[in-house]
Amino acid sequence: MSYSLGKQILRNTSFVFSAQILVLLISIARALILPKIFPVESFGYWSVYWFYTSYVGIFCLGFNDGIYLKFGEYNYEELPHKLIRSAVRLFTWMLFSFTAICILLIVFFEDNSNIGYALLFASLNIPVMGLTSVFIYIFQITNQFKRYSFFSIIDKILVLFTILYMLIVNSENFRTIIFVDLLSKLIVLLLMIWKTRELYFGKTTSFKESFRFMTENMSVGIKLMIANLMGMLLVGSGRIIVQLCGNIEDFAIYSFGMSVTGLVLTAVTAFSLVLYPMIKRISEDKYYYLFKRINIFTRSFGLPAILVYFPACWFITFFYPKYDSVLPFLNFLFAIVFLQCKISILNNTYYKVLRKEKPMLIANMNCVLIFTVLATVFYGIYREIWLIAGCTFVAMFIRCYESEIYLTKIMNGKIDKQVYVEIGFLLFFLSSSYLLSFIYSFVLSLLFCVAYFIFDRKQVKETFLLLWK
């Protein structure tokens, strides 16, 4: 890797990390303040909006992912502006059509006015987030990480100011924050269109040529989009079942638990984002060596992250007593965080590096299928939320280690024996947190974690020095 290229990657990484630090701080504020000022029911309606908004990307049909894959090596000036401009306009009309259909379905079939309001605004996010994703991807592939970082946080800052205002005036109206969330995203989209107006305004190609270009990008990106969607459903299916089969209070409790553990995942997003292009710039014979090192990194980060469960329990008990019904399954959620870290940083990155999008899609689909079968049976019989978390853990456990074994084999490597340490710790943590007292479970889990770092300190030290370089 040349010095100039390495310097560019370091600069891009610093931009993304800085943005992610701000996103993490804002996420902490949102995760902690909203449950405090909202009644459980109102927080549930906000969670319905937030959850379904995260899935509106499916209506892009892979168009944005196609641009990401097809023009990944282009500079901004080299992009086919006229073709992209024409396709984006056609893409806009397609998104508005999907939005209209969703709104009609909500109006005719949703009887609960509060859930209807949340779903209505989630539907209005379809064109806003769809177009935003196109410009965000263009910023990424053309190395405009400074712009990418700015536009990634500006809407969240606007929402944060609204949350703080609601806290000051003691407002419990969840509709306000939903409205501001959509408005802030719309403002960001308009700013992005203005900054890249040559990609939206100007002469266009014929409808036939625009349609062909749009569908070509969809055909390229649809597989990646479905794989990513299945990846989101790995943890999102639980919320869907609770929302459809339970009540709004159950959904609020489960969503609160997911938001608490989600803060840990926000911290690793920046690392996983810049890891893929860095690996693609090294020779293929070093892929497996770096795979092992990244595995050590995820283990070194993930095991201590699980221990955050103990202060989180104390924090919820004293500051969020109305959500204390999350405690019986919070240990499962923190174990899931560890598995998500490995899947996001290690497995998914190498699926993309090795161009194994189809096996990645199959792995994700199998995981969702396993969860659906288990959750339908057990939750359908017992109606206990902790069973949803438990079924999610089992499905993700299989997905995580099946993928690791598969990737290791196709790189002609050997299974890392430290995997057994991970599995042992996960099982010990879950069993001790259920069977032992809070203090004993914490002390023993901490000793287990410390013992790992002592016995594997050489590998851990070498790994962090390598990744730092």
N, C-alpha and C positions, 0 to 999 in steps of 0.2 A: 504494500500500500504506500503510495507516494506521500511525501510530507504535506503537500497542499491538499490532497484528498483527505488525509487523516485530520488535518486542521478543519476542513469543511465539515466533516462528520461530527467532530467535537463541538463546533459552533452550533450545528443543527441540533445536536443532542442537548446542549445547554439551553437553547430556546424552548425545546419541548419540555425539559425537566422543570424549567422555571414556570412554564404555563401549568404543568401538572401539580406543582406545589400549590399554586393559587387555586386550582380546581379542587385539590384535596382540602384546603382550608375552607373553601366555600361549601364543599360537600359536607364537611364536619358541621358547619353552622346550620346547613339545611337539615341534616339528619338529626341534630340535637334540638334545634329551636322549634321546628314545625310540630313535632310530637308534643312539645311542651305547651304551646299556645293553643293547639287544636284539641277538641274532644276526640276520643278514639274514633267515633263515627265519621267526623269531618276529615280526620287524617286518612281514614279508609277511602273516602271519595277522592282525595288528592292522590292517594296511591294508585287508584284505578286509572286516573289520568296519566300519571307518570309511567305506569307499567305499560299501558297500551301505546303510549307515544313512542316507547322504545322499539316497537315493532312496525312502525309505519314505513320503514325502509323496504319492506317487502313489496310495496307498490312501485318501487323503482324498477323492478323486474331485471335487476342486474345491470342497468344502463351505466350507473356511476362506477360500479366495479369493473365494467368493461373498459371504460376510459382509463381507470387506474392501471389495469393490466396491459392494455394496448399501447398506451403512450408513456409507460413508466421510464423510458430512457430519453424522453424529449426535454429540451429546454422550452421555456414559455414561448419564445419567439418562433420556435419550430412547429408549434401546434397548428393543425389545420383549422384556423379560426373560423373560416366561413362554414365549413362542414359542422364543426361543433356548435356554432351559433344557430345554424338551421335546425340541428337535431335537438338542441336544448329548448328551443321554442316549441317544437313539436312535443317534446317530453313534458313541457309545462302544461300543455293542453291535456295530455294523457293523465297527469297527476290531478288536475282539476276535475276530470271526469270521474276518477276513482273517488275523489272527495265527495262529489255530489251523490254518488251511489251509496257511500257509507252514511251520509247524513240522512238520506231517505230511509235507509234500513233502521237507523236509530229512532227516527221520528215515528215510524210505524210499529216497531217491535219492542222498544224500551219503555216500560211503564214508570220506572223510578226516575223522577225528575232530576235528582242529584247525580245519579249514575249517568243519566242521559246527557247532562251538562258536561260531565267529565269526558264521556265518549265523543260528544260533539266537538269539543276543543281538541281532543286527540286526533279526530278526523281532519280538522283544519291544519294540523301539523303536517299532513301528507305533502302538499306542495311546498310548504316552507322548508321542511327538513329534507325533502327530496332534492330540491335545487341547491340547498346549502351543502349537501354531501358532494354534489358535483364539483362545486368551487373549492371545497375543502380538499378533495382528492387532487384537484389540479394544483393547488398550492403545495401539496406533499410531493407529487411526482416531479414538479419543476423546481424543487429545493427552495421554495419560498416559505421556509419554516418560521420566519419571523412573522409573516402575515398569518400563517396557519395558527401560530400560538396566540396571536392577538385576537383573532376572530373566534378562537375556541373558548375564550374566557369572558369576552365582553358581555354576552347575554347573561352569563351566570352572575356577574357582578351586579347587573341591573336587578336580577331576581333577589340577590342577597340584600340589597338596599330595601327592597319591598318587604322582605321577611323581617328585617330589623325595625322597619316602621310599624309593621303589624304587631311586633313584640312590644314596642313602646306604647302604642294606643290600645293594646290588649284586644286586638281584633281576632275573631274566630271564624271569619268568612273565608272558607277554602276557595270560593269562586274568584276572589280577588287575586290570589297567587297564581291560579291557573290562567287567568286572563293576562296577567303581567308576564308569565312565562312565555306564552305564545307571542305577545307583543314584542318582547325583547328579542326573540328569535327572528321575527319579521324585520326588525330594525337592523339586525346583523346581516340578514340576507340582502337587504337593500344596499347596505354599505359594500358588501362583497360584489354585488352586481355593478355598482358604480366604479369600484376599483378595477374590475375586469370587464368593463362595459363593451369592449371589442368582442367579447364572447357572447354577448346577448343582443347588442344593437348593431344594425348595419344590414347590408345586402345579404340575402340568403340564397341557397340553391333551390332547385325545384322540389316539390313535395315528394316526388318519387325518390330522388337522390337523398333527401333528408331522412325519409322513412327507412331507406336501405341502410344508411349509416347508423341510424338509431338501433335498428334490429340487429345489425352486425355486432354492435357493442353489447347489446343484451345477450346475444348468443355466446359471447366471450365471457361475460361476467355472471351469467345466471347460476353457473355451478358454484362459484365462490360465494354468491349471495345466499344460496340455499344452505351451503355448508356453514356460513356464519349464522344464518337464522336457526339452524339446528343447534349450533353452539349456544345461542341465547336461550333456546328452549331447554337446554340441559338444566338450568336453574329456574327458568321462567315457567315451566310446566306446572310446578308446584303452586305458584300463585294463581294460575288459571283455574286449577281444580278447586282451590280454596274459594276463589271468587264466584265460581259457578255453583259449587255444591254447599258452601258454607254461608255465613252471613258477613256483613260489612265489617263487623268488629273483629272476626277471625282474620279477615283479609288484612285489616290494619295491623294486627299483632304480628302476623307473618311478614308483612312488608317492613314493619319496624325492625324486626330481627335481621332481615336481608339488608336493610340500609345501614345498620350498625356494622355488620361484617363487610359490607361493600366498601367501607372506608379503607380497609386494608388493601383491597384490590386496586383502588384508585392510585395507591402509592406505587404499584408496579406497572401501570399502564405505559408510562413514558419509556421504561426500559424495554418492554416488549415491542413498542412502536419502532424504535430505532435499531433493534437487534437484527431484524431481517435484512435490511440493506447492508449492514456491516458484515454479516456472514457471507452474503453473495459476492463480496469483494475479496474473499480469500479463496485459495485453491481448494478443490474438492477433496483432496487427500487429507485435509485438516478438519473436515466436517465432523467426523466422529470424535476427534480429540476435543473439539470445542463443545460438542454435544455433552460429553462427560463433565466438562467444566461448568457448563450452564446448569446441568443437573445438580451439581454440588451447590451452586449458588442458590437455586430454588429451594433446596433442602435447608440451607443455612438461613435463608430468609423465612421460609414457611414454618419451620418448627417453632422458632420464637414467636411468630405471629399467632400461632394457636394459643399461646399462653396469655394473649390479650383477653381471652375469654374470661379469665378470673377477675381482673379489674372491671371488665365490662359488666359482669354480673353484679358486682358491688355498686357500680355506678347506676345501673338500672334500678336496683332495689331502693336506693336512697333518693334518686332524683326523678325517676320515671316509674313510680309505683303502679300507675294505671296500666303499664305495659309489662308488669312482672310475670304475666302468663306466658311470655316468650322464653323465660328461663328454662323450662323443662326440655326445650329442644335447641337452645342456643349453642350447646356443645357440638351438636351435629352441624350447625351452620358454620362454626369456626373450623371444623374438620373439612368441610366443603371448601372453605377459603384456601386451605393448603392445596387441595386437589386442583382448584381453579388456577392457582398460581403456576402449578406444573403444566397444566394443559395450555394455558395462555403463553407462558414464556418459553417452555421447552417444546412440547408436542406440536402445537399449531405452527410455531415458527419453522420447525423442521419439515412439517408436511408441505409448507409453501416453498422452502428452500429446495427440497427434493422434487418439487412439482408433483406432489401426490395429493392433489385436490380431491380426486374421486375417493381414495381410501379415507381421507379426512371426512368427507361427506357421509360415507358409509358408517364410519365409527360414530359420528354424531347422531345419525339416524338410529343406529342400534341402541345407543344410550337412551335416547328419548323413548324408544319402544320399550326398553326394559323398565324405565321409570313408569311409563303409562300403565303397563300391565300390573306392576307391583302396587302402585298408588291406587289404581282403580279397585283392586281387590281389598287391600288393607284399609284404606281410607273409606271405601264404600261400606265396609262392615262396621268399623269401630268409630269413625268420624272423629279421630284424634289428630290434631295438627302435627304433633311430633312425628307421626307416621309419614307425613309428607316429607319432612326434613330427612327422616331415616331412609326413605326410598330414594330420595335425591342423592344422598351420600353413597348408597350401594351402587346406583347406576353410574355415578361419576367415578367411583373407585374402579369399577370395571373398565370404563372408558380411558381413564388415566393410565393404568398399568398395562392394559392391552395395547394401547398406542405406543407406549414406551418400548415394549417388547418388539412390536412390529418395526418401529424405526431403527432399533438397535440391530435387528436381523438384516434389514436391507442395506445397512452400512457395514455389514460383516463384523459387528462388534459382539461383546459379551455383556450379559446382564450385570449391572452394578450390584454387588452384594449389599451395598448400603441401602438398597431398596427395602430389604428386610427390616432395617432399622426404622425406616419411615413407617412401614406398615405396622411394626410393633408399637411404635409411639402412638400412632393413630388409635389402635385398638386399646392400648393402655389408657390413653387420655379419655376415651369415651367410657370405658368401663369404670375407671376410678372416679370420674365426675358423677357417675350415677350411683356407685356403690359406697364410696367413701365420703367422709365429711369434706366440706369445702377446703379447709386448711390442709388436711392430709393430701387431698388430690392435687392441690396447688404445689405443695412442697415436693411431692414425689414426681410430678410432671416436670417441675423445674430441675430437679436432680437428674432426671432422664435426659433432658435437653443439654444440661451442662456436661454430662458424661459424654455425650456425642461430640461436642466441640473439643473436649479434652483429647479423646482418642483419635479424632480425625482432624486435629488442628493443622497438621502439615498440609493436607489436601485443601482445606478451607483457605488457609493463608495463600497458597500458590494460586488458587482460583481467583481470589479477590485481587491479587496483584496482576494477574493476567488480564482480567476484565477492566481493571483500572487503566492498563496500558492501551 
